[in-house]
């Protein structure tokens, strides 16, 4: 049985997705800057940025799946 959401709820979810996409773009830039600091094996800044990037990417994928599972009425 499909789950229904209103147009307002859909727009709110889309805004949330856009926010996460922007955060992910920013974090990807941060990962790039951290990678420029040399040896990645000993770069805690790079590791931390990559960890946050993975979390954001995972949450963004969850939001896309959630959006695609709803029917707007």
C-alpha positions as CSV (number, residue, x, y, z in Angstrom):
1,X,0.0,0.0,0.0
2,X,1.5,3.3,-1.0
3,X,2.2,6.1,1.5
4,X,0.8,9.5,0.7
5,X,2.2,12.9,1.4
6,X,0.9,16.4,0.7
7,X,2.5,18.7,-1.8
8,X,3.7,20.8,1.1
9,X,5.4,17.8,2.7
10,X,7.0,16.9,-0.7
11,X,8.4,20.5,-1.0
12,X,9.7,20.3,2.6
13,X,11.5,17.0,1.8
14,X,12.9,18.5,-1.4
15,X,14.3,21.5,0.5
16,X,15.9,19.1,2.9
17,X,17.5,17.2,0.0
18,X,18.8,20.4,-1.4
19,X,20.3,21.4,1.9
20,X,22.1,18.0,2.2
21,X,23.3,18.3,-1.4
22,X,24.8,21.7,-0.6
23,X,26.4,20.4,2.6
24,X,27.8,17.4,0.6
25,X,29.3,19.7,-2.0
26,X,30.9,21.9,0.7
27,X,32.3,18.8,2.5
28,X,33.7,17.4,-0.8
29,X,35.5,20.7,-1.3
30,X,36.8,20.4,2.3
31,X,38.0,16.8,1.5
32,X,39.9,18.2,-1.5
33,X,41.6,20.9,0.5
34,X,42.5,18.4,3.3
35,X,44.0,16.1,0.6
36,X,46.3,18.8,-0.5
37,X,48.0,18.8,2.9
38,X,50.2,15.9,2.0
39,X,50.3,12.3,3.2
40,X,46.7,11.0,3.5
41,X,47.8,8.1,5.8
42,X,48.5,10.6,8.6
43,X,46.0,13.3,7.8
44,X,43.3,13.4,10.5
45,X,41.6,16.4,8.9
46,X,41.2,14.4,5.7
47,X,39.9,11.3,7.6
48,X,37.4,13.4,9.5
49,X,36.1,15.2,6.4
50,X,35.7,11.9,4.5
51,X,33.8,10.4,7.5
52,X,31.4,13.4,7.5
53,X,31.1,13.2,3.7
54,X,30.1,9.5,3.9
55,X,27.5,10.3,6.5
56,X,26.0,13.1,4.4
57,X,26.0,10.9,1.3
58,X,24.2,8.1,3.1
59,X,21.6,10.4,4.5
60,X,21.1,12.0,1.1
61,X,20.5,8.6,-0.4
62,X,18.0,7.8,2.4
63,X,16.1,11.0,1.6
64,X,16.0,10.2,-2.1
65,X,14.6,6.7,-1.4
66,X,12.1,8.2,1.0
67,X,10.9,10.8,-1.5
68,X,10.6,8.1,-4.2
69,X,8.5,5.9,-2.0
70,X,5.7,8.5,-1.5
71,X,2.7,9.4,-3.6
72,X,1.8,13.1,-3.6
73,X,-1.9,13.8,-3.3
